[in-house]
Amino acid sequence: MHDRLWWSLAALSGALTVIAGAFGAHALEGQLAPRLAAAFDTGVRYQAWHTLAMLGVLAWRAATPVAGQRLVLFLWTAGIGLFSGSLYGLALAGGRGGLGLVTPLGGLALIAGWLALLICVWRARPAHSGSGST
């Protein structure tokens, strides 16, 4: 996937985050059981944070491409879809259906993305200059 597409996905995710947040705050206000409203809000929050993280990785990639950065973006995109998407669906379905089974898979994708980022950071670590500074 070209970086332009990743930027587009991050922008779309940002827009969808605002839409979902507004929908949850206005259209769903008082319509959901408290645990389902909390699940919906968790989906919005995780989508927002990971969208911002994607933008950070994209900016870093523009300055310093490192092997694995696209994997991070893929894992976070999949994680947003599976984790946040399943929480949205679960809340809107009234807690019925098997969507709750998908949520942990999305969580694992988000965690894997952070661990892949850790590997990228260590790959990009500058060589020791030998100057004695730490």
C-alpha positions in Angstrom: 0.0 0.0 0.0 1.3 3.4 -0.9 1.7 6.0 1.8 -1.0 8.2 0.2 -3.5 5.4 0.8 -2.3 5.1 4.5 -2.8 8.8 4.9 -6.2 8.5 3.3 -7.2 5.7 5.7 -6.0 7.7 8.7 -8.0 10.7 7.5 -11.1 8.5 7.0 -10.6 6.9 10.4 -10.4 10.4 12.0 -13.6 11.5 10.3 -15.4 8.3 11.3 -14.1 8.8 14.9 -15.8 12.2 15.0 -19.0 10.8 13.4 -19.1 7.9 15.8 -18.5 10.1 18.8 -21.2 12.5 17.8 -23.6 9.7 17.0 -22.9 8.1 20.4 -23.3 11.4 22.3 -26.4 12.6 20.6 -28.4 9.9 18.7 -27.7 7.1 21.2 -28.0 9.2 24.3 -30.3 7.4 26.7 -31.0 4.7 24.1 -28.4 2.1 25.3 -27.9 0.3 28.5 -25.0 1.8 30.4 -22.6 -1.1 29.7 -23.4 -0.8 26.0 -22.9 2.9 26.0 -19.6 2.4 27.7 -18.6 -0.2 25.1 -19.5 2.2 22.3 -17.5 5.0 24.0 -14.5 2.7 24.4 -14.6 1.9 20.7 -14.5 5.7 19.9 -11.7 6.3 22.3 -9.5 3.5 21.0 -10.2 4.5 17.4 -9.2 8.1 18.2 -5.9 7.2 19.9 -4.9 4.7 17.2 -5.8 7.1 14.4 -3.5 9.7 16.0 -0.8 7.1 16.4 -1.1 6.2 12.8 -0.6 9.8 11.9 2.6 9.8 14.0 4.0 6.7 12.3 3.1 8.2 8.9 5.0 11.4 9.7 7.9 9.4 11.1 7.9 7.3 7.9 8.0 10.4 5.7 11.1 11.5 7.5 12.8 8.1 8.2 11.4 5.0 6.5 12.1 1.9 8.5 11.2 -1.7 7.7 8.0 -2.6 9.6 6.3 0.7 9.7 3.7 -0.4 7.2 3.0 -3.5 9.3 2.3 -1.3 12.3 -0.2 0.7 10.2 -1.8 -2.5 8.9 -2.1 -4.0 12.4 -3.6 -0.8 13.8 -6.0 -0.4 10.9 -7.2 -4.0 11.3 -7.3 -3.5 15.1 -9.5 -0.4 14.7 -11.9 -2.2 12.4 -12.1 -5.4 14.5 -11.9 -3.8 18.0 -13.8 -0.5 17.6 -16.1 -1.9 14.9 -17.1 -4.9 17.0 -17.8 -2.6 19.9 -20.0 -0.3 17.8 -21.8 -3.3 16.4 -22.3 -4.9 19.8 -23.7 -1.7 21.2 -26.0 -1.1 18.3 -27.2 -4.7 18.3 -28.1 -4.4 22.0 -25.4 -6.8 23.1 -26.8 -9.7 20.9 -24.8 -11.6 18.3 -21.3 -12.9 18.3 -19.5 -9.6 17.8 -18.1 -9.7 21.3 -16.0 -12.6 20.1 -14.3 -10.4 17.6 -13.3 -7.7 20.0 -10.3 -9.6 21.6 -8.9 -10.3 18.1 -9.0 -6.6 17.4 -7.3 -5.9 20.7 -4.6 -8.4 19.9 -4.0 -6.6 16.5 -3.7 -3.3 18.3 -1.2 -4.8 20.8 0.7 -6.4 18.0 0.9 -3.0 16.3 2.5 -1.5 19.4 5.0 -4.3 19.6 5.8 -4.0 15.9 6.4 -0.3 16.6 8.8 -1.2 19.3 10.8 -3.3 16.9 10.8 -0.4 14.3 12.1 2.0 17.0 15.0 -0.4 17.7 15.7 -0.8 14.0 15.8 2.9 13.6 18.1 3.5 16.6 21.1 5.5 15.6 24.5 3.7 15.8 26.5 4.5 18.9 28.7 7.5 18.1 31.4 6.6 20.7 31.4 10.1 22.0 30.6 9.1 25.5 27.2 10.7 25.6 24.2 8.6 26.4 
